[in-house]
């Protein structure tokens, strides 16, 4: 398949911290493929400390995942959808009833943020994502290409974390390290962008409170992030930030829904349009509101046959952001019924005016259901030590 993204992969970073994006071969059961990310709490703490070192310098230097402007073309109508079962949904965290779809203001949900990772050239990158409802309140929804390296076939992108509410190097609710990635087998194996979605379980958040100089014996006995420098010994003061869903909530999930319905899409656009115009900075999230296409959308050069489309003039960086149906302004909750996958230019003026998402069907629900039942656990103990 012709890819959207520029080369990406798993370069090991030359830093004073432990490299942590360990990957393994995918295991599939039916439509579901899974891959481990940070295998242990020690690995997870190393990933988090990498991104938060030097007051979040790595976070601030990251840029939006870029892709070839030649891939920005006009998408085509492919005919109607054929849902593979009855419509279904899972309510947002804490919601017994579906939120009202009548209020359509622009209050931003607490659940959205950025996923950060390292690409094959060693560059720090990010996409958009959201917290989504799960049994252990530990699940993130994003695009498959924001988790899996579709260019090098190495499987996972390195040092993967989710930062809800991210703003200029700050992580107000902590950093959540990816533990296990779930995607459709066809995306993991064949890079099928009709299945360009992923659900990632994350450890409890980790937050850092500064650095403390300690003795050599204290340094040796500490199991948390630490570093010796110039004959001195330092430990990174950390604390457990709690579960993702307890801190920011989680959006609901919906599948086999009728098309031609209103949704609100969220994300952090940053990259320029194909003509070089750059209207977005990626600093703050933006949103689009509109009606999804009633017919399937195809992109032959990407071998996409069954996406849904939405009129929206955002740019890359918005990738992976949620499409929320029945979005309630007061509760800031809705139902994830899509994620931004590709960008299109419908009028041929070298400006993006359209985004697309895979259609969420019963196979999507199978991937989600596999992910929502998996426990993650804590990284940090009550005294700042790491659980082993």
PEJOFEN-V909418 format. One record per pair of residues at least 12 apart in sequence whose ideal C-beta (glycine too) atoms are under 6 Angstrom apart, sorted by the first residue. I is the first residue (numbers start at 1). J is the second residue. If there is no record, write none. Layout:
I_J, I_J
//
This chain:
1_191, 1_303, 2_301, 2_302, 3_150, 3_151, 4_67, 4_71, 5_67, 5_145, 6_66, 7_120, 7_151, 8_119, 8_120, 8_149, 8_151, 9_120, 9_149, 9_152, 9_154, 10_154, 10_158, 11_120, 11_122, 16_227, 17_46, 17_49, 17_50, 18_46, 20_38, 20_43, 20_46, 20_47, 21_158, 21_159, 22_39, 23_155, 23_156, 24_36, 26_188, 28_185, 31_184, 31_185, 31_363, 31_366, 32_366, 32_367, 32_370, 33_183, 33_185, 33_188, 34_180, 34_182, 35_155, 35_156, 35_181, 36_180, 37_160, 37_178, 37_179, 38_177, 41_379, 41_386, 41_387, 42_386, 44_177, 44_203, 44_379, 45_225, 45_379, 45_386, 47_159, 47_177, 48_175, 48_177, 48_206, 49_225, 49_236, 50_159, 51_161, 51_175, 52_208, 56_169, 58_124, 59_169, 60_169, 61_124, 62_116, 62_124, 62_125, 62_126, 64_270, 64_271, 64_282, 64_316, 64_317, 65_125, 65_127, 66_271, 67_316, 69_274, 72_274, 72_343, 72_345, 74_346, 75_297, 75_299, 75_344, 76_298, 77_295, 78_296, 78_298, 78_305, 79_295, 79_296, 80_295, 81_259, 81_296, 83_256, 83_361, 84_361, 84_362, 85_256, 85_362, 87_256, 87_257, 88_255, 89_254, 89_335, 90_133, 90_252, 90_253, 91_252, 92_133, 92_251, 92_252, 92_333, 93_133, 93_245, 93_249, 93_250, 98_326, 99_326, 99_328, 99_331, 99_333, 100_328, 101_326, 103_328, 103_329, 105_329, 106_287, 107_329, 107_332, 108_285, 109_332, 110_248, 110_249, 111_130, 111_131, 111_248, 111_249, 111_251, 112_130, 112_266, 112_285, 113_163, 113_164, 113_165, 113_166, 114_126, 114_163, 114_166, 115_127, 115_129, 115_142, 115_146, 115_162, 116_161, 117_157, 117_159, 117_160, 118_158, 118_159, 120_152, 127_142, 127_146, 127_319, 127_320, 128_267, 128_268, 128_318, 128_320, 128_321, 129_142, 129_162, 129_320, 130_251, 130_322, 131_244, 131_248, 131_250, 132_250, 132_251, 132_253, 132_336, 133_250, 133_252, 134_372, 135_372, 135_373, 136_375, 137_243, 137_245, 137_246, 138_201, 138_202, 138_243, 138_244, 138_376, 139_199, 139_201, 139_371, 139_372, 140_162, 140_200, 140_202, 141_199, 141_336, 142_198, 142_320, 143_196, 143_319, 143_320, 143_339, 143_341, 144_183, 144_187, 144_196, 144_197, 144_198, 145_196, 146_319, 146_320, 147_181, 147_198, 150_191, 160_178, 161_175, 161_177, 162_176, 162_202, 163_175, 164_248, 173_247, 173_248, 174_205, 174_206, 174_207, 174_241, 175_206, 176_202, 176_205, 176_244, 177_203, 178_200, 178_202, 179_201, 179_203, 179_376, 180_201, 181_198, 181_200, 182_199, 182_367, 182_370, 182_371, 183_198, 184_367, 193_302, 193_304, 194_304, 194_305, 194_306, 194_358, 196_341, 196_358, 197_339, 197_358, 199_368, 199_371, 201_374, 201_376, 202_244, 203_376, 203_379, 204_240, 204_242, 204_243, 204_378, 204_379, 205_241, 206_238, 206_379, 206_380, 207_239, 207_241, 208_236, 208_238, 209_237, 210_237, 211_234, 211_236, 212_235, 212_237, 213_234, 214_233, 214_235, 216_233, 219_233, 222_235, 223_385, 223_386, 224_238, 224_384, 224_385, 224_386, 237_384, 238_380, 238_384, 239_380, 240_378, 240_380, 251_336, 252_335, 253_336, 253_368, 254_335, 254_337, 255_360, 255_361, 255_364, 255_365, 256_361, 257_337, 259_292, 259_294, 259_308, 260_294, 262_291, 263_292, 263_323, 263_325, 264_287, 264_289, 264_324, 264_327, 265_288, 265_323, 266_285, 266_287, 266_321, 266_322, 267_318, 267_321, 267_340, 268_282, 268_285, 268_317, 269_286, 269_314, 269_315, 269_317, 269_318, 270_282, 270_317, 271_315, 271_316, 271_317, 273_351, 273_352, 274_350, 275_350, 280_315, 282_317, 288_312, 290_310, 290_311, 292_308, 292_310, 293_308, 293_309, 297_309, 297_356, 306_359, 307_356, 307_358, 308_357, 308_359, 309_354, 309_356, 310_355, 311_354, 312_355, 313_353, 315_352, 318_340, 319_340, 320_339, 321_340, 322_336, 322_339, 323_337, 323_338, 323_357, 325_337, 337_360, 338_357, 339_357, 340_355, 341_356, 341_357, 341_358, 342_356, 343_355
//
